[in-house]
Amino acid sequence: MKKIPALLTLLFATAVICFATFSLFKGNLEAAFSSFPFLLIIYMYVKMSAK
């Protein structure tokens, strides 16, 4: 993966994880678990681009 897409992917994944963590600490489980599909999409994107 090139440098710019890798950096954008890393920033997006970090933002999703921070949002989920913040939502969990506030007690909003619905918002925290709604970010899980985004993490799966990021995982599949990284796995497909590694080939």
Secondary structure, DSSP 4 states (H G I P E B T S, - for coil): --HHHHHHHHHHHHHHHHHHHHHHHHT-HHHHHHTHHHHHHHHHHHHHHT-
